[in-house]
Amino acid sequence: MQKEEGKLKTRNTRKIYLFIYLMIIILAAVLSYIKYTDRPLNPIALYLGIGFIIISLISTEIHRLTHSYEINKNSLILNSGLIYINSKRIEFSAISDFEVIQNPWQRILIYGNIEVHMYSRESKVMLRNLNKPFFFIDFLEKNIEAHGGRKR
């Protein structure tokens, strides 16, 4: 999270890729053990393992970079996409309330989803996999109170 005066930018957390990172570490450890103990290793298996590691790291970062969220003085901005960017601006005056949704795993790792409701339960936007969602909501509420005119 990048926090400036009255502004906050964030992306999806890397904690959602914990199992992928664990697989990468285990695969790298097994490949390293086989390679450095001079056991026979098929070169194709080695290259496939290295390729899997590289592709996994690149794909998780690309997936993470495709979504960003920003709170500025007047609105909440949701950006999605890498090449073709879809940007949605929600003015503070349109936001009625928020809801944090966390499963047990997300509670343990302190990340979750936030539903932003816009004066009706049917009209809502989901912010997915945010690190410290309660901090994000507190910052958003403070900005709404300071610049949007709504009080708690």
N, C-alpha and C positions, 0 to 999 in steps of 0.2 A: 504494500500500500504506500502510495506517495501522498503525503499530507502537506498541504500548503495552507496559508491563511484563507479559511473559508472554502477550501477546495480539497477534494479527496479523489484519487484515481486508484482503481484496483482491477485485478484480473482474477480469473479462476485460480484457486489454490493448487499447489503441486501435491498436496496431501491426497488428492483423489487418485493419483498415480502410484501410490505407495506399493501396491502389489506388483505393478509392472517394474518399478525400480528394484524391488526385492528379487523378482525373476532375473533381471539383468545382472544383479550382483551375484546371485547363485550361479548363473550361466558363466559369467566371467571367471568366477573362482574355480569352477569345474574345468573350464578350458585351460586356465592357467596351470592348474594342478597337473592335468594330463600333459600339457606341453613341456613343463619344466621338470617333470620326473622322467622324461624320455620314454613315455609309454607311447605305443602306436596310436596315432590319430589320423583319421582320414582327412586329407586337405579340404575336401568338399564340406565335411562336417565343421571344420574350423572356420571356413569362409562363411558358411551359413550361420554359424553362431555369431560371428562378428557382424555379419549383415543384419541379423535380427536385433542385435544390440544397437547398432547405428539407426536402423529404421525405427525402432521403438523410441529412442531418445528424440529423434527429429519429429516423429508423429505426435508425441505427447506435447512437445513445445509448440508445434503448429496448432494443435487443438486448443491449448491454453491461450495462445495469442489471438485466437479468433473471437474471443469475448472480452470486453472490457466495460467497466462501469465507472461513471464519474459523477460526483456531486459538486456542483458549483453554487454560486450565490442565488440562482433563480430556479434551477431545475436539476433533475436527475437524468443523466444521459446514458443510454444503453447502446453500445456499439457491437456489432457482430459481423464477421467476415474478415477475410484477409486481403483478397484482391478486390472483390466487390463488397464494399462496406455498407451495411444497413445500420443507420443511426436513428434511434428513437429518443426524442426529448419529451420528458414528462414534467410539466410545470408544477411547482409546489402547490399551487392553488387547486390542482386536479387530484392531489393525493389525499385520500381519507385516512388510511391506516396501513399497517404492515403486519406481516405474520412470518415468524421464523419456523422453518420446518427442518427438523434434525432427526435422523435415526440414531440408534445407540452408537454406531461406529463414528458418525459425524460428531456426536457430543463428546466422545473420548478425544478426538483429534481437533476439536474446537473449529469446525467449519460447518456450513449448512446452506440451505436455500432460503431466500427471502421472497415472499409474495408481497407485492406492492398493490394495494387496492385503490381504485379511483372512484370513490363515492358510490360504488355498488359492488356486491360480491361477484357479479359476473364479469365485470371489467377489471382485469388484473394482469400484472406482468410478473414473471418469475425471474429472479436473479439467482443463478445456479452456482453452487460450490464456492461460496465466498468464505475466505478466512476471517475469523472473528465476526460473525454476522451481527452480534449484539452491539459491538463497537460501531459497525457500519450504520445500524439503525439509530443509535444514539447521536452519531454525527449528523445523519440526515434529519432527525427531529430537531436538533439544535439549529441547523440551517433553515429549516422550515419556520421555526419560531422567530428567528432573527430576521429573515428576509421574506417569508411568505405570509406572515401575519397571523398564522394559526397558533393558538395556545394549547397546552396539554389539557 
